[in-house]
Amino acid sequence: MIQLSTSACLLGGLFLIAPAVMAPTPASMCTPLKTMNDSLSHRRRYMKHNLPINYTIRVHQKEIFKLSNISRMRLHVEGLDELVLQMLWFQINKGVLKKILRVMPERHPSRPYTAELEQRLKDAEGVFDQSHHAEELQQELPETIQNIWDSLTEEPDRVPESSWRYASPKSLLDNFCHTMYCLFRECFASTEAQEDYCAVTHWRKGRKKDLQPES
């Protein structure tokens, strides 16, 4: 059953609340997502300690996908539902992992880790596709989302130079992890308290402790 929730934003001194369509995550998604989360828990070692200081790679600006992007989309994109955001999340992070792998030599110590994470993302997407009807996955996207999708799938040599950004692999996987918790929150429910994984403040607090999903 589709549930209605609300998104809030402070804009121009006014507190605005906009409806967003929230669909519960299918239970079948939780196993592959938790498996992927296990891999992501090692991202500091493989994406920071094994790489040069201040190392960055070139990615499309839309591949820097943060919690703030999700909040803005929920607030401003009419007719947006959670399924569309989840589809976009898969598309973005597949591109991110491909770009990280592309710059890693075959013998780089972080390459097997990145390749495994890429495979786990593909496995999760396979379960995601099986958990939804074809017509849901082939629905017409809101114009804003369609424009993002088109820009992500465009041939690299056709992408304007102004659309490229540089980001560290660690920051990209931080975004990967945080947005996963936000968009698939039911799989990571805390037994201690109701957590708002879509809030930036949650992750600032989380830097002092390791956040683990419910077993």
Backbone as JSON, one array per atom type, in Angstrom:
{
  "sequence": "MIQLSTSACLLGGLFLIAPAVMAPTPASMCTPLKTMNDSLSHRRRYMKHNLPINYTIRVHQKEIFKLSNISRMRLHVEGLDELVLQMLWFQINKGVLKKILRVMPERHPSRPYTAELEQRLKDAEGVFDQSHHAEELQQELPETIQNIWDSLTEEPDRVPESSWRYASPKSLLDNFCHTMYCLFRECFASTEAQEDYCAVTHWRKGRKKDLQPES",
  "N": [[0.85, -1.18, 0.0], [0.55, 2.21, -0.81], [1.9, 4.88, 0.95], [1.42, 8.16, 2.29], [3.75, 10.63, 2.96], [5.57, 13.38, 4.41], [7.69, 16.02, 3.24], [9.98, 18.44, 4.36], [11.11, 21.86, 4.2], [13.16, 24.65, 4.72], [12.69, 27.65, 3.33], [13.42, 30.73, 2.12], [12.74, 31.83, 4.58], [10.33, 30.73, 5.16], [8.56, 27.92, 6.34], [8.14, 25.17, 4.56], [5.98, 22.54, 3.62], [5.74, 19.64, 1.79], [3.91, 17.14, 0.05], [5.0, 13.77, -0.38], [5.19, 10.76, -2.17], [5.42, 7.75, -0.63], [6.6, 4.53, -0.89], [6.65, 1.36, 0.6], [9.66, -0.53, 1.09], [10.19, -3.54, -0.66], [10.34, -6.64, 1.1], [12.09, -8.53, 0.1], [14.21, -7.1, -0.86], [15.88, -6.5, 1.21], [17.89, -8.35, 2.02], [19.95, -8.4, -0.13], [20.62, -5.67, 0.02], [21.57, -5.33, 2.63], [23.76, -7.0, 2.49], [25.28, -5.55, 0.68], [25.66, -3.29, 2.21], [27.35, -4.3, 4.15], [29.69, -4.51, 2.65], [30.09, -1.79, 2.06], [30.75, -0.82, 4.54], [33.44, -1.04, 4.73], [34.53, 0.97, 3.28], [36.17, 3.15, 3.94], [38.74, 2.11, 4.34], [39.34, 1.01, 1.76], [38.77, 3.05, -0.07], [39.96, 5.32, 0.85], [42.31, 4.98, 2.59], [43.82, 3.34, 0.91], [44.39, 4.92, -1.23], [45.94, 7.82, -2.81], [46.5, 10.84, -0.88], [43.95, 13.26, -0.96], [43.01, 12.39, -3.4], [41.12, 12.42, -6.37], [38.41, 11.71, -8.68], [37.0, 12.1, -11.98], [33.63, 12.78, -12.41], [30.19, 12.76, -13.52], [28.25, 15.65, -12.82], [25.71, 15.03, -11.82], [26.12, 12.61, -10.67], [27.1, 13.05, -8.21], [25.42, 12.48, -5.78], [23.52, 13.36, -3.26], [22.02, 13.42, 0.08], [20.77, 15.89, 0.24], [20.07, 16.35, -2.4], [18.02, 14.49, -2.76], [16.13, 15.5, -0.94], [15.51, 17.98, -2.14], [14.42, 17.13, -4.57], [12.16, 15.7, -3.7], [10.7, 17.77, -2.71], [10.3, 19.56, -4.83], [9.75, 18.25, -7.29], [7.04, 17.46, -9.08], [4.65, 14.85, -8.74], [6.44, 12.88, -8.06], [7.57, 9.71, -6.96], [8.71, 7.26, -4.54], [9.71, 4.97, -5.77], [10.7, 5.84, -8.25], [12.84, 7.44, -7.42], [14.4, 5.44, -6.27], [15.03, 3.89, -8.53], [16.57, 5.78, -9.9], [18.66, 6.02, -8.12], [19.97, 3.52, -8.35], [20.84, 3.73, -11.04], [22.59, 5.94, -10.93], [24.62, 5.09, -9.1], [25.65, 2.82, -10.31], [27.0, 4.01, -12.42], [28.89, 5.52, -10.97], [30.49, 3.51, -9.74], [31.54, 2.26, -12.0], [33.16, 4.3, -13.01], [35.04, 4.58, -10.95], [36.27, 2.06, -11.06], [37.36, 2.24, -13.59], [39.6, 3.87, -13.39], [41.34, 2.45, -11.86], [44.24, 0.49, -11.69], [44.81, -2.93, -12.77], [46.09, -4.38, -10.75], [45.66, -2.97, -8.48], [45.14, -2.65, -4.97], [42.55, -2.03, -4.14], [40.88, -2.68, -6.17], [39.63, -5.35, -6.42], [37.78, -5.16, -4.31], [36.14, -3.01, -5.18], [35.11, -4.08, -7.54], [33.67, -6.22, -6.5], [31.74, -4.85, -5.03], [30.42, -3.56, -7.11], [29.27, -5.8, -8.37], [27.56, -6.68, -6.37], [25.8, -4.56, -6.28], [24.6, -4.84, -8.78], [23.37, -7.31, -8.36], [21.52, -6.6, -6.37], [19.97, -4.82, -7.84], [18.85, -6.59, -9.65], [17.13, -8.09, -7.98], [15.49, -6.01, -7.2], [14.24, -5.32, -9.66], [12.79, -7.68, -10.07], [11.0, -7.49, -8.04], [9.06, -5.7, -8.68], [6.37, -4.73, -10.85], [6.54, -4.8, -14.43], [5.39, -2.61, -15.72], [5.54, -0.67, -13.77], [8.27, -0.16, -13.63], [8.7, 0.83, -16.12], [7.43, 3.17, -16.3], [6.4, 6.51, -17.23], [8.7, 9.02, -16.64], [8.94, 11.83, -14.36], [9.61, 15.06, -15.77], [11.94, 16.39, -14.84], [13.41, 14.3, -13.66], [13.7, 12.63, -15.87], [15.35, 14.2, -17.47], [17.69, 14.2, -15.95], [18.27, 11.47, -16.05], [18.71, 11.14, -18.8], [20.99, 12.71, -19.13], [22.83, 11.25, -17.67], [23.11, 8.94, -19.14], [24.18, 9.72, -21.49], [26.64, 9.76, -24.11], [30.02, 9.95, -23.06], [31.77, 11.71, -24.47], [30.07, 13.56, -25.44], [29.13, 14.99, -23.39], [28.9, 18.15, -21.9], [31.73, 20.1, -20.91], [31.31, 21.61, -18.66], [29.65, 20.07, -17.13], [31.05, 18.2, -15.75], [32.55, 17.06, -12.71], [34.88, 16.92, -9.94], [35.53, 14.46, -7.54], [36.2, 12.74, -4.47], [36.74, 9.18, -4.3], [35.99, 8.07, -1.82], [34.12, 9.97, -0.8], [32.12, 9.68, -2.68], [31.26, 7.07, -2.23], [30.39, 7.39, 0.36], [28.13, 8.98, -0.11], [26.69, 7.1, -1.62], [26.16, 5.15, 0.36], [24.73, 6.64, 2.39], [22.47, 7.62, 1.0], [21.33, 5.21, 0.27], [20.43, 4.19, 2.73], [18.51, 6.13, 3.22], [16.64, 5.88, 1.09], [15.87, 3.23, 1.19], [14.85, 2.7, 3.73], [13.4, 0.94, 5.38], [14.79, -1.43, 5.49], [16.84, -0.97, 7.19], [16.06, -0.47, 9.75], [16.21, 0.78, 13.04], [16.41, -0.74, 16.23], [16.54, 0.68, 18.5], [15.65, 3.37, 18.35], [13.5, 5.52, 16.42], [14.93, 6.32, 13.46], [15.96, 9.0, 11.38], [17.06, 8.58, 8.47], [17.34, 10.16, 6.27], [18.12, 12.6, 7.05], [20.67, 14.97, 7.22], [21.89, 15.6, 9.61], [21.73, 13.27, 11.07], [23.76, 11.66, 10.02], [25.98, 13.15, 10.6], [26.11, 12.86, 13.35], [26.54, 10.18, 13.29], [29.18, 9.84, 12.56], [30.69, 9.45, 14.76], [30.18, 6.97, 15.6], [29.74, 3.61, 14.55], [27.24, 2.79, 12.32], [25.03, 0.19, 12.16], [22.97, -2.1, 10.31], [19.79, -3.53, 11.19], [19.88, -6.85, 12.3]],
  "CA": [[0.0, 0.0, 0.0], [1.32, 3.44, -0.88], [1.65, 5.76, 2.08], [1.82, 9.54, 2.09], [4.58, 11.22, 4.0], [5.82, 14.78, 4.09], [9.05, 16.53, 3.23], [9.97, 19.82, 4.83], [12.26, 22.64, 3.78], [13.14, 26.06, 5.09], [12.96, 28.37, 2.1], [13.05, 32.14, 2.2], [12.16, 32.15, 5.88], [9.05, 30.04, 5.33], [8.68, 26.48, 6.5], [7.25, 24.58, 3.57], [5.79, 21.1, 3.7], [5.22, 19.13, 0.53], [3.66, 15.7, 0.09], [5.81, 12.88, -1.2], [4.61, 9.43, -2.17], [6.36, 6.79, -0.08], [6.22, 3.13, -1.05], [7.52, 0.53, 1.43], [10.64, -1.36, 0.4], [9.87, -4.97, -0.61], [11.2, -7.37, 2.04], [13.11, -9.27, -0.64], [15.33, -6.22, -1.14], [16.71, -6.24, 2.38], [19.08, -9.2, 2.07], [21.04, -7.87, -0.96], [21.04, -4.34, 0.47], [22.39, -5.5, 3.83], [25.03, -7.54, 2.02], [26.01, -4.43, 0.1], [26.04, -2.43, 3.33], [28.54, -4.91, 4.75], [30.84, -4.08, 1.83], [30.27, -0.34, 2.2], [31.33, -0.52, 5.85], [34.91, -1.06, 4.57], [34.89, 1.95, 2.25], [37.27, 4.02, 4.38], [40.0, 1.42, 4.06], [39.61, 0.8, 0.33], [38.59, 4.26, -0.88], [40.74, 6.42, 1.41], [43.64, 4.56, 3.02], [44.55, 2.73, -0.2], [44.51, 5.89, -2.32], [46.73, 9.0, -2.43], [45.79, 11.91, -0.17], [43.23, 14.22, -1.82], [42.8, 11.8, -4.73], [39.76, 12.6, -6.89], [38.14, 11.24, -10.03], [36.02, 12.92, -12.68], [32.3, 12.18, -12.53], [29.14, 13.69, -13.93], [27.76, 16.39, -11.65], [24.53, 14.37, -11.28], [26.55, 11.43, -9.93], [27.34, 13.46, -6.83], [24.02, 12.34, -5.38], [23.51, 13.49, -1.81], [20.72, 13.51, 0.75], [20.17, 17.18, -0.1], [19.44, 16.2, -3.71], [16.76, 13.78, -2.55], [15.2, 16.43, -0.29], [15.06, 18.97, -3.13], [13.55, 16.46, -5.54], [10.88, 15.41, -3.05], [9.98, 19.02, -2.49], [10.04, 20.36, -6.03], [9.36, 17.48, -8.47], [5.63, 17.06, -8.98], [4.36, 13.48, -9.14], [7.59, 12.01, -7.78], [7.37, 8.71, -5.92], [9.94, 6.66, -4.04], [10.21, 4.0, -6.75], [11.49, 6.57, -9.25], [14.1, 7.8, -6.77], [15.19, 4.22, -6.12], [15.55, 3.58, -9.86], [17.63, 6.75, -10.18], [19.78, 5.66, -7.23], [20.71, 2.43, -9.0], [21.49, 4.23, -12.25], [23.7, 6.81, -10.55], [25.72, 4.39, -8.45], [26.31, 1.97, -11.31], [27.94, 4.88, -13.11], [29.96, 5.87, -10.04], [31.41, 2.38, -9.58], [32.25, 2.07, -13.28], [34.21, 5.32, -13.12], [36.11, 4.24, -10.0], [36.99, 0.91, -11.61], [38.06, 2.63, -14.81], [40.88, 4.52, -13.09], [42.15, 1.58, -11.02], [45.01, -0.55, -12.38], [44.38, -4.3, -12.47], [46.71, -4.88, -9.52], [45.42, -2.07, -7.35], [44.55, -3.41, -3.85], [41.13, -1.73, -3.95], [40.08, -3.07, -7.34], [38.7, -6.46, -6.13], [36.7, -4.64, -3.46], [35.23, -2.21, -5.99], [34.44, -5.0, -8.46], [32.68, -6.97, -5.71], [30.65, -3.92, -4.72], [29.66, -3.39, -8.35], [28.47, -7.0, -8.58], [26.49, -6.69, -5.36], [24.8, -3.58, -6.71], [23.87, -5.48, -9.88], [22.51, -8.34, -7.76], [20.41, -5.9, -5.71], [19.09, -4.28, -8.88], [18.09, -7.71, -10.18], [16.04, -8.36, -7.04], [14.6, -4.84, -7.3], [13.44, -5.47, -10.87], [11.86, -8.8, -9.89], [10.05, -7.15, -6.97], [8.11, -4.72, -9.19], [5.78, -5.02, -12.15], [7.24, -4.17, -15.54], [4.81, -1.29, -16.02], [6.05, 0.29, -12.78], [9.65, 0.18, -13.98], [8.71, 1.48, -17.43], [6.54, 4.33, -16.23], [6.93, 7.79, -17.7], [9.35, 9.72, -15.53], [8.79, 13.29, -14.33], [10.55, 15.69, -16.7], [13.22, 16.66, -14.17], [14.12, 13.03, -13.51], [14.06, 12.17, -17.22], [16.5, 15.0, -17.91], [18.86, 13.67, -15.23], [18.53, 10.14, -16.6], [19.29, 11.32, -20.14], [22.35, 13.24, -19.0], [23.68, 10.18, -17.15], [23.3, 7.89, -20.16], [24.75, 10.32, -22.69], [28.03, 9.39, -24.39], [30.9, 10.88, -22.34], [32.36, 12.76, -25.31], [29.02, 14.53, -25.76], [28.78, 15.7, -22.16], [29.6, 19.44, -21.82], [32.79, 20.15, -19.9], [30.75, 22.22, -17.45], [28.86, 19.08, -16.38], [31.94, 17.29, -15.02], [33.04, 17.49, -11.4], [35.87, 16.02, -9.34], [35.13, 14.04, -6.19], [36.98, 11.6, -3.97], [35.98, 7.93, -4.26], [35.4, 7.9, -0.48], [32.91, 10.79, -0.68], [31.1, 9.11, -3.56], [30.69, 5.9, -1.55], [29.61, 7.91, 1.49], [26.83, 9.33, -0.69], [26.08, 5.81, -1.97], [25.66, 4.53, 1.59], [23.73, 7.47, 3.07], [21.23, 7.66, 0.21], [20.74, 3.87, 0.34], [19.67, 4.14, 3.98], [17.37, 7.04, 3.09], [15.65, 5.41, 0.11], [15.45, 1.86, 1.53], [14.96, 2.82, 5.18], [12.8, -0.19, 6.11], [15.77, -2.51, 5.63], [17.87, -0.58, 8.15], [15.35, 0.06, 10.92], [16.91, 0.64, 14.31], [15.58, -1.23, 17.33], [16.68, 1.6, 19.63], [14.83, 4.57, 18.17], [13.16, 5.8, 15.03], [16.0, 7.12, 12.88], [15.68, 9.69, 10.12], [18.27, 8.39, 7.68], [17.39, 11.18, 5.22], [18.58, 13.85, 7.66], [22.12, 15.13, 7.24], [22.32, 15.62, 11.01], [21.87, 11.88, 11.53], [25.06, 11.14, 9.6], [27.01, 13.88, 11.34], [26.22, 12.17, 14.63], [27.01, 8.83, 13.02], [30.63, 9.79, 12.36], [31.32, 9.07, 16.02], [29.87, 5.57, 15.89], [29.42, 2.83, 13.36], [25.82, 2.48, 12.24], [24.84, -1.13, 11.59], [21.57, -2.42, 10.08], [19.17, -4.54, 12.05], [20.21, -8.19, 11.83]],
  "C": [[0.88, 1.23, 0.0], [0.9, 4.35, 0.25], [2.1, 7.17, 1.73], [2.64, 10.0, 3.28], [4.78, 12.68, 3.63], [7.3, 15.07, 4.09], [8.99, 17.98, 3.62], [11.23, 20.53, 4.41], [12.09, 24.08, 4.24], [13.58, 26.86, 3.88], [12.48, 29.8, 2.24], [12.37, 32.51, 3.49], [10.84, 31.47, 6.14], [9.3, 28.56, 5.46], [7.65, 25.8, 5.61], [7.16, 23.08, 3.77], [5.12, 20.62, 2.42], [5.0, 17.63, 0.63], [4.6, 14.94, -0.82], [5.23, 11.49, -1.08], [5.66, 8.43, -1.74], [5.82, 5.38, -0.26], [7.16, 2.28, -0.21], [8.45, -0.33, 0.59], [10.23, -2.82, 0.48], [10.85, -5.71, 0.3], [12.33, -8.1, 1.34], [14.35, -8.44, -0.93], [16.32, -6.16, 0.02], [17.97, -7.1, 2.43], [20.19, -8.68, 1.17], [21.51, -6.49, -0.52], [21.91, -4.43, 1.72], [23.75, -6.1, 3.48], [25.9, -6.43, 1.45], [26.48, -3.48, 1.2], [27.26, -2.97, 4.06], [29.8, -4.5, 3.99], [31.13, -2.6, 2.03], [30.9, 0.03, 3.54], [32.86, -0.51, 5.81], [35.4, 0.03, 3.62], [36.04, 2.86, 2.67], [38.62, 3.39, 4.05], [40.32, 1.41, 2.57], [39.55, 2.07, -0.5], [39.33, 5.48, -0.31], [42.16, 5.99, 1.74], [44.46, 3.98, 1.88], [44.78, 3.67, -1.38], [45.34, 7.09, -1.86], [45.86, 10.04, -1.7], [45.19, 12.88, -1.19], [43.02, 13.7, -3.24], [41.34, 11.98, -5.15], [39.64, 12.0, -8.28], [37.07, 12.13, -10.66], [34.71, 12.16, -12.83], [31.33, 13.23, -13.05], [28.59, 14.38, -12.69], [26.54, 15.73, -11.02], [24.87, 13.09, -10.53], [27.01, 11.77, -8.52], [25.95, 13.6, -6.2], [23.93, 12.26, -3.87], [22.09, 13.49, -1.24], [20.02, 14.81, 0.4], [19.51, 17.14, -1.47], [18.08, 15.52, -3.59], [15.72, 14.71, -1.93], [14.65, 17.44, -1.29], [14.1, 18.34, -4.13], [12.18, 16.18, -4.93], [10.04, 16.67, -2.9], [9.49, 19.65, -3.79], [9.56, 19.57, -7.25], [7.94, 16.95, -8.29], [5.45, 15.62, -9.46], [5.48, 12.49, -8.88], [7.22, 10.97, -6.72], [8.7, 8.03, -5.62], [10.54, 5.68, -5.04], [11.1, 4.68, -7.78], [12.84, 6.97, -8.65], [15.0, 6.58, -6.59], [15.8, 3.79, -7.46], [16.72, 4.5, -10.21], [18.87, 6.43, -9.35], [20.62, 4.53, -7.83], [21.49, 2.94, -10.2], [22.72, 5.08, -11.9], [24.87, 6.01, -10.01], [26.37, 3.33, -9.34], [27.36, 2.78, -12.06], [29.13, 5.26, -12.24], [30.98, 4.74, -9.94], [32.18, 2.1, -10.86], [33.4, 3.07, -13.41], [35.35, 5.07, -12.15], [36.94, 3.08, -10.54], [37.85, 1.3, -12.8], [39.44, 3.22, -14.53], [41.8, 3.63, -12.26], [42.92, 0.57, -11.86], [44.55, -1.94, -11.93], [44.9, -4.79, -11.12], [46.49, -3.96, -8.31], [44.71, -2.83, -6.23], [43.06, -3.15, -3.62], [40.26, -2.18, -5.12], [39.16, -4.25, -7.06], [37.52, -6.02, -5.27], [35.67, -3.89, -4.29], [34.44, -3.09, -6.95], [33.36, -5.81, -7.73], [31.48, -6.1, -5.38], [29.78, -3.68, -5.95], [28.76, -4.59, -8.6], [27.31, -7.07, -7.59], [25.41, -5.68, -5.69], [23.96, -4.15, -7.84], [22.91, -6.54, -9.34], [21.29, -7.69, -7.09], [19.44, -5.34, -6.73], [18.26, -5.39, -9.51], [16.91, -8.07, -9.3], [15.01, -7.23, -7.09], [13.68, -4.97, -8.51], [12.39, -6.58, -10.73], [10.76, -8.47, -8.88], [8.97, -6.18, -7.43], [7.59, -5.15, -10.55], [6.5, -4.23, -13.24], [6.71, -2.77, -15.83], [5.24, -0.24, -15.0], [7.44, 0.78, -13.16], [9.74, 0.93, -15.3], [7.83, 2.72, -17.46], [7.21, 5.58, -16.79], [7.48, 8.57, -16.51], [8.98, 11.2, -15.54], [9.9, 13.94, -15.17], [11.92, 15.93, -16.07], [14.05, 15.4, -14.05], [14.56, 12.5, -14.86], [15.28, 12.92, -17.74], [17.79, 14.52, -17.24], [19.27, 12.33, -15.82], [19.21, 10.25, -17.97], [20.73, 11.81, -20.05], [23.33, 12.17, -18.51], [24.0, 9.12, -18.19], [23.86, 8.44, -21.46], [26.2, 9.87, -22.87], [28.96, 10.42, -23.74], [31.46, 12.01, -23.21], [31.34, 13.81, -25.74], [28.58, 15.33, -24.54], [29.56, 17.02, -22.11], [30.63, 19.43, -20.69], [32.27, 20.71, -18.58], [29.97, 21.24, -16.58], [29.73, 18.1, -15.6], [32.38, 17.92, -13.7], [34.11, 16.5, -10.93], [35.46, 15.73, -7.9], [36.0, 12.88, -5.76], [36.13, 10.34, -4.0], [35.31, 7.69, -2.9], [34.11, 8.71, -0.35], [31.78, 10.24, -1.54], [30.45, 7.89, -2.91], [29.98, 6.29, -0.26], [28.21, 8.28, 1.01], [26.03, 8.08, -1.02], [25.41, 5.22, -0.74], [24.52, 5.34, 2.22], [22.4, 7.49, 2.31], [20.55, 6.29, 0.17], [19.89, 3.74, 1.61], [18.4, 4.99, 3.88], [16.26, 6.44, 2.23], [15.13, 4.0, 0.4], [15.43, 1.72, 3.06], [14.42, 1.62, 5.94], [13.8, -1.31, 6.35], [16.81, -2.21, 6.72], [17.25, 0.01, 9.41], [16.14, -0.22, 12.19], [15.95, 0.16, 15.38], [15.6, -0.25, 18.51], [15.75, 2.8, 19.53], [14.52, 4.74, 16.7], [14.19, 6.77, 14.46], [15.54, 7.77, 11.59], [16.95, 9.64, 9.28], [18.4, 9.43, 6.56], [17.89, 12.51, 5.75], [20.1, 13.89, 7.7], [22.65, 15.07, 8.67], [22.5, 14.21, 11.56], [23.27, 11.36, 11.22], [26.21, 11.91, 10.24], [27.22, 13.25, 12.71], [26.86, 10.8, 14.43], [28.49, 8.72, 12.78], [31.35, 9.3, 13.61], [31.04, 7.61, 16.38], [29.51, 4.86, 14.6], [27.95, 2.47, 13.4], [25.67, 1.14, 11.54], [23.36, -1.39, 11.39], [21.07, -3.47, 11.06], [19.45, -5.91, 11.48], [18.97, -9.05, 11.74]]
}
